[in-house]
């Protein structure tokens, strides 16, 4: 069995490297698809998060 670690990206919102799972949690909540409470936990507003995430080259919702 392989021990593959999760993908890690630089997050402009948090200004650090984060795992893909956290990125998805942030994006699902900012898009109002799920209420996880992650933005409140991180102390980030939805507007500020949208501004940073929309510009991110790793945005999982970018089309």
MOBEL-V155123 format. One record per residue. N is the residue number from 1. RES is the residue in one letter. PHI is phi in whole degrees, 0 to 359 (999 if undefined). Layout:
BEGIN
n = (N N)
res = (RES RES)
phi = (PHI PHI)
END
This chain:
BEGIN
n = (1 2 3 4 5 6 7 8 9 10 11 12 13 14 15 16 17 18 19 20 21 22 23 24 25 26 27 28 29 30 31 32 33 34 35 36 37 38 39 40 41 42 43 44 45 46 47 48 49 50 51 52 53 54 55 56 57 58 59 60 61 62 63)
res = (X X X X X X X X X X X X X X X X X X X X X X X X X X X X X X X X X X X X X X X X X X X X X X X X X X X X X X X X X X X X X X X)
phi = (999 270 253 282 279 290 296 235 229 283 253 293 294 264 56 201 280 225 282 305 301 293 302 296 303 300 290 297 287 294 276 62 272 216 256 262 90 290 294 296 300 276 73 244 280 296 299 296 297 302 301 287 289 296 270 289 292 258 305 289 257 293 248)
END
